[in-house]
Amino acid sequence: MDKIKVHNFKFILFPSQQYKIFKKYFKDGGDEKFRYEFELNSNSIVFDLGGYKGQWASDIYARYNSRILIFEPVKLFSDKILKRFNKNPKIEVYSFALGSNRRSEIITVGEDETSLYKKFSDFKEVIHFEDACQFFKEKKIDHIVY
């Protein structure tokens, strides 16, 4: 117990740069501001790249009533998102990723993380990428504002 107290005291007395940034992030509004405050309205189109369970898309939809395109290439996650939003015509779910070209990759899948580069699980899946430029042409999306 004494070690923990000393460690916490040292941490507060000599905070790392990462800790300072972390503290500033939350002081300035944290997730609430930086993840959800945008200049959006019901005419906006929002891209959710890597939808996971669809919670961020759901929160954005609740705030702005925007059209949302969710891209989730992992079948386990995209199937759940498709089921979650199947009655909402303003939320479209795509079971692929957007990339610079059309291709397939092997992704490692954990409970709440995925990676093309890091192996942290034995569960792997082949995912598909579609060419982003081609997708934008097909959907008649001619500009993106961020």
C-alpha positions, 0 to 999 in steps of 0.5 A, spaced: 500 500 500 505 504 501 508 503 494 501 505 491 501 512 495 508 513 493 507 512 486 501 516 485 504 522 489 510 521 484 505 521 478 502 527 480 508 531 482 512 529 476 506 528 471 509 525 464 507 529 458 502 524 456 498 525 463 498 532 461 495 531 455 490 526 458 488 531 463 487 537 458 483 533 453 478 532 459 479 539 462 477 541 455 471 537 454 474 530 453 469 525 449 463 529 449 466 535 445 471 531 441 467 525 439 460 528 438 460 536 437 460 537 430 457 542 425 452 537 422 444 537 421 439 532 418 442 533 411 449 531 413 452 525 411 457 522 416 462 516 415 463 511 421 469 507 419 470 501 423 463 501 426 464 496 431 458 495 435 455 502 432 454 506 438 458 512 436 453 512 429 447 511 434 449 517 438 451 521 432 444 520 429 440 521 436 444 528 436 443 530 429 439 526 425 444 525 419 445 520 414 450 515 417 454 510 412 458 505 417 463 501 414 465 495 418 469 489 415 469 484 421 463 480 419 461 478 427 461 486 428 457 488 421 452 483 422 450 485 429 450 493 426 446 491 420 441 487 425 441 493 430 439 499 424 435 494 420 429 499 420 433 505 420 433 508 412 438 513 414 443 508 417 447 504 412 451 499 414 457 496 409 461 490 411 467 492 408 472 497 409 474 503 404 481 503 402 486 506 396 484 500 392 480 493 392 483 488 396 482 482 401 487 482 407 487 478 414 485 481 420 486 479 427 480 479 431 479 480 439 473 481 443 474 489 442 479 490 438 482 488 431 488 489 427 491 488 420 498 488 423 498 486 431 497 479 433 493 479 440 489 473 438 488 466 434 482 468 431 483 471 424 478 473 418 479 475 411 476 482 410 475 486 404 476 493 402 473 497 396 476 502 392 474 509 396 474 513 390 469 508 386 465 508 392 464 515 392 463 515 385 457 510 385 454 514 391 455 520 388 459 523 393 463 529 390 466 532 396 467 531 404 468 536 409 471 534 416 
